[in-house]
Amino acid sequence: MSQQNSGHFIQPNNALRLKVGGGRLGAIDPAAIAKAEAALKSLASNFSQWLNDEIVKLDAARQQVKTTGVTPETMENLYLRAHDLKGLGTTYGYQLITRIAGSLCRMIDDKEKRATVQLELVDAHIDAIKAAVRDDIKSDEHAVGRVLVEELERRVKAMGA
């Protein structure tokens, strides 16, 4: 005896397609993209100053650690400044800074291990970021930039971070 199932096939609505422009509703407007790109380009002349401002904040956080000591507050401030640069480096045209700041963040990400962090390695990261800007080394395609960031990452990895 065989049973026949009668069923209906229901085609689900593909809301994701609509959100990313695959349907008419919610389609990405090329004119809006062009306008956003033009706005970003017009701000590019400010990137150098903004990047320097962020580096000053990072350096001030480092000085606070040196004068006040390694405390949860000083290390959190240092971490937040490094994290900001990790996110902004590429935006400002310095992929190398994003990578160096990312290495610094990995090193001090674990709040439990911050009390035993090697401050010399923190200094090396911050000095590397400052040198990248000073010498206009924007990516790890630059021979010096590549060697520098790879050595910093190697040392952070050796620490177990």
Disulfide bonds with the S-S distance in Angstrom:
none
